[in-house]
Amino acid sequence: MMDEIVNRVANSSLKNIDLEDFYPSGERILFDIKDWLYEGIILREKDFREKVAEYDWTSLKDKYIAFTCSADAIIPSWAYLLLASNASLYAKKCVVGDLNLLETVLYTEIISKFDVNPFENKPVIIKGCANKPIPESAYTLLISKLLPVAKNIMYGEACSTVPLFKKSKNK
């Protein structure tokens, strides 16, 4: 007679959080303005405004945009504001920076709204190894939010975790 295999992890009070589950769907675009510069290095207001006016901003509908300039040029703040004032009418989110900064901003918003009540006095595993570009800062934001409520916090998978935090008994 064989013993029944029991999944003790599934039957425990252990709570798993996979940040990949919260990954916002939508295309990410790195919008480089270097080609909109005079001779690739100078932003001339009149020319730049013409490029902005000619661009089909509807092509950015429901996309996440990171505005950048890969040329070694000084870009005035108003230029990015002008871009954002057009793109924001269609895009889900606009930032100035790279795609990693874009993901960081997205996850900062997600984690700020994250309800930690279900994790109160529970052991929590923050899943590692994501297939999507989860910024490292998202994990630190999450752990900061969980520290006041979780019984203990681990990182990894249920079969192999790294302990990170354990609430002391006198708290």
Backbone torsions as a table, in degrees:
resi	resn	phi	psi	omega
1	MET	NA	127.0	-177.1
2	MET	-91.9	142.1	175.7
3	ASP	-75.1	143.7	177.7
4	GLU	-71.7	137.4	177.6
5	ILE	-80.9	124.8	-177.9
6	VAL	-111.8	128.8	177.2
7	ASN	-85.2	95.6	-177.2
8	ARG	-68.9	-29.3	178.6
9	VAL	-66.0	-46.0	-179.5
10	ALA	-64.4	-30.8	-178.1
11	ASN	-90.1	-1.2	-177.8
12	SER	-91.3	174.0	177.3
13	SER	-84.6	5.7	-179.4
14	LEU	-61.1	131.1	179.5
15	LYS	-111.4	133.0	179.1
16	ASN	-106.6	140.4	173.7
17	ILE	-126.1	123.1	177.0
18	ASP	-116.2	107.4	-178.0
19	LEU	-61.6	-21.6	177.3
20	GLU	-64.1	-28.1	177.8
21	ASP	-64.1	-22.3	-176.5
22	PHE	-100.4	2.9	-177.1
23	TYR	-61.3	120.4	-178.5
24	PRO	-70.2	131.3	179.4
25	SER	-76.5	148.9	179.4
26	GLY	137.0	148.8	-178.2
27	GLU	-72.1	141.3	174.8
28	ARG	-101.4	134.9	-179.0
29	ILE	-125.2	126.9	170.0
30	LEU	-93.2	107.0	-173.4
31	PHE	-97.0	98.4	-176.1
32	ASP	-93.1	123.3	-176.9
33	ILE	-93.3	8.0	-176.5
34	LYS	-56.7	-34.9	-179.4
35	ASP	-75.0	-8.9	178.6
36	TRP	-93.9	3.7	-178.7
37	LEU	-96.1	147.0	175.7
38	TYR	-67.8	125.0	-176.9
39	GLU	53.3	24.9	176.7
40	GLY	72.0	4.9	-177.3
41	ILE	-137.8	-13.0	-175.1
42	ILE	-122.8	129.5	175.2
43	LEU	-90.3	112.9	175.7
44	ARG	-103.0	122.0	-170.4
45	GLU	-54.4	-49.1	-177.1
46	LYS	-60.0	-48.5	179.4
47	ASP	-62.3	-42.9	-178.3
48	PHE	-63.3	-45.2	178.7
49	ARG	-61.7	-35.3	177.0
50	GLU	-64.0	-43.6	178.3
51	LYS	-61.3	-42.6	179.3
52	VAL	-62.2	-44.3	-179.0
53	ALA	-65.6	-33.7	-177.1
54	GLU	-81.7	-21.6	-173.5
55	TYR	-69.7	142.2	177.5
56	ASP	-86.9	90.7	-176.2
57	TRP	-67.2	-21.2	177.9
58	THR	-64.3	-20.5	178.9
59	SER	-66.5	-13.0	-179.6
60	LEU	-97.7	9.4	-177.5
61	LYS	-56.0	127.8	176.7
62	ASP	62.3	25.0	177.8
63	LYS	-110.3	162.3	176.0
64	TYR	-104.1	128.4	-170.8
65	ILE	-118.8	132.9	171.4
66	ALA	-117.1	109.1	177.8
67	PHE	-79.9	135.4	179.3
68	THR	-149.6	169.3	171.7
69	CYS	-137.1	111.0	-177.7
70	SER	-81.7	-9.5	176.6
71	ALA	-80.4	152.6	177.8
72	ASP	-81.0	78.6	-176.0
73	ALA	-136.3	154.7	175.2
74	ILE	-91.1	119.0	-179.0
75	ILE	-108.5	121.0	179.0
76	PRO	-69.4	150.4	-177.5
77	SER	-57.3	-36.6	-177.6
78	TRP	-60.1	-28.5	-178.6
79	ALA	-64.7	-44.7	178.0
80	TYR	-68.2	-34.6	176.9
81	LEU	-65.0	-39.3	177.4
82	LEU	-63.7	-43.9	177.2
83	LEU	-60.7	-47.2	-178.3
84	ALA	-65.3	-35.4	-179.5
85	SER	-65.7	-25.1	176.0
86	ASN	-89.6	-47.3	-176.1
87	ALA	-68.2	-35.9	-175.9
88	SER	-63.8	-17.6	176.4
89	LEU	-68.3	-20.4	-175.3
90	TYR	-124.2	-38.5	-175.0
91	ALA	-74.4	156.0	175.7
92	LYS	-73.1	-35.2	-177.4
93	LYS	-160.1	141.8	175.5
94	CYS	-128.2	137.0	173.7
95	VAL	-137.0	163.8	172.1
96	VAL	-105.7	118.2	-178.0
97	GLY	149.2	-155.0	-178.6
98	ASP	-101.9	-178.8	-177.9
99	LEU	-67.0	-30.4	177.2
100	ASN	-65.2	-41.5	176.5
101	LEU	-63.1	-40.2	177.5
102	LEU	-57.9	-48.8	178.9
103	GLU	-62.8	-37.6	178.7
104	THR	-62.4	-44.4	178.4
105	VAL	-63.1	-44.2	179.7
106	LEU	-60.5	-46.8	-178.9
107	TYR	-71.6	-29.3	175.1
108	THR	-61.8	-43.3	178.0
109	GLU	-65.5	-43.4	-178.9
110	ILE	-62.8	-48.2	-176.2
111	ILE	-70.7	-31.1	177.6
112	SER	-63.7	-26.7	179.3
113	LYS	-96.8	-2.6	-175.1
114	PHE	-67.4	125.8	179.9
115	ASP	-83.2	115.0	-178.3
116	VAL	-92.7	-4.0	-178.1
117	ASN	-55.0	-40.3	178.7
118	PRO	-64.5	-10.9	-176.1
119	PHE	-103.9	4.7	-177.5
120	GLU	-64.2	125.5	179.8
121	ASN	56.4	31.1	178.8
122	LYS	-118.3	151.0	170.4
123	PRO	-75.7	135.4	-174.7
124	VAL	-124.9	137.4	171.8
125	ILE	-113.7	123.9	172.1
126	ILE	-93.0	115.3	-176.0
127	LYS	-68.3	137.1	174.9
128	GLY	-100.3	-168.8	174.7
129	CYS	53.2	77.0	178.2
130	ALA	-98.9	150.3	175.5
131	ASN	-91.6	-11.9	179.2
132	LYS	-105.6	159.9	-175.7
133	PRO	-77.0	79.5	177.4
134	ILE	-85.1	121.0	-179.2
135	PRO	-70.0	146.7	179.3
136	GLU	-55.9	-36.0	-178.8
137	SER	-62.5	-25.6	178.8
138	ALA	-63.3	-38.0	179.1
139	TYR	-67.1	-40.5	179.9
140	THR	-70.2	-36.1	175.5
141	LEU	-63.4	-42.4	-179.6
142	LEU	-64.3	-46.2	-178.2
143	ILE	-64.9	-36.5	177.1
144	SER	-62.0	-36.4	179.7
145	LYS	-74.1	-32.3	-178.2
146	LEU	-82.0	-28.2	-174.5
147	LEU	-50.1	-44.7	-178.4
148	PRO	-68.0	-18.2	-173.5
149	VAL	-115.6	-33.4	-172.8
150	ALA	-72.5	148.2	175.3
151	LYS	-71.4	-48.0	171.7
152	ASN	-152.5	159.1	-176.7
153	ILE	-130.8	132.1	178.3
154	MET	-127.3	163.2	179.3
155	TYR	-125.9	138.9	176.4
156	GLY	125.6	-137.2	179.2
157	GLU	-120.4	158.9	-177.9
158	ALA	-55.6	-32.0	-178.3
159	CYS	-80.8	-15.5	-175.8
160	SER	-156.6	92.0	-177.5
161	THR	-112.9	156.4	173.3
162	VAL	-109.6	118.1	178.8
163	PRO	-68.1	135.5	-178.8
164	LEU	-116.7	-36.0	-174.0
165	PHE	-153.9	141.1	173.7
166	LYS	-139.2	125.0	-179.4
167	LYS	-67.7	133.8	179.2
168	SER	-72.1	151.8	-174.7
169	LYS	-65.3	-26.6	-177.2
170	ASN	-90.0	14.7	176.3
171	LYS	-103.4	NA	NA
